[in-house]
Amino acid sequence: MIDKNITKKLKDYGLSENEAKTYCSALFIEDATADKIAKNSDLNRTTCYPILERLKEMGLISQAKKKGKTVFRSAQPEKFLDLIDEKKQAIAEIIPLLRSHFEISRGKPDVRFYEGIEGLKTVFSSILSEAEEILVFGEGESFLKAIPGWTENYVHKRAAQGIRTKIILRASPYVLDSIKKLQKNEQEKKMVKIRVLPEAYKIDCSSFDVYSNKVVLYSFQKQNNAVVIESNIISQLMKTVFNILWETSEKYENLLK
């Protein structure tokens, strides 16, 4: 007798009721023939064969010859988990494309606003858990002073976690001094590349980060504010802007010496 709770769970997984019964029959009966599986599943033989074929295609049942007879054997139950992983991988590969079409069809990206010290901490924590590489552009000084001690610790964690970072900053005396301290740490020196623009450039109390498909715009004037925009289109635009600035800043490398 096939356990109804098991067949229900297999149906929740995505099998039809007859597919669930057929798999269980092959599992419970050693080297089962199609006749035995059909009988145990309350199916006629004609109905059972196409079901067996579908389960074979899914890798849930295999077919072999034993003493001149065709027998069917169930795959190990862990095969269901493998199939889930394969489905997740297949979907993960097309998520960026689906997201792009989603944004185009909706006409607007996902935008979230964060305020104050706790809001800023939330944004930084998300970056640490999600980012593999970050592009940073900004004034620098107001960022480091936004949450005294905490933002510096965030910079250290970012490097310790192996997050590659490219930074363009305004070359104020405070920032240049901070860069010298940063480059004394071997891990941070390895993971962080920094270029600067002359102090005369107008970059006051603001910056932006770009990572993955997200752009974070910061304002550190009066209180801390951050706007997180999740959009393939906008993040690609901002990566292009950053790369142009990166090439421009190369000629000011002597400011770091």
Protein Blocks (a to p, Z undefined) as FASTA:
>chain_A
ZZfklmmmmmmnopafklmmmmmmmmmpghiafklmmmmnopafklmmmmmmmmmmnopa
ccddeehiacdddddfklmmmmmmmmmmmmmmmmmmmmmmmmmmnopacddddedjklmm
mmmmmmmmmpmbdcdddehlmmmmmmghjlmmmmmmmmmnopacdddddddfklmmmmmm
mmmpmklmmmpccddddfklccehiacddehjbccdddfehiacddddddfklmmmmmmm
mmmmmmmmmmmmmmmZZ
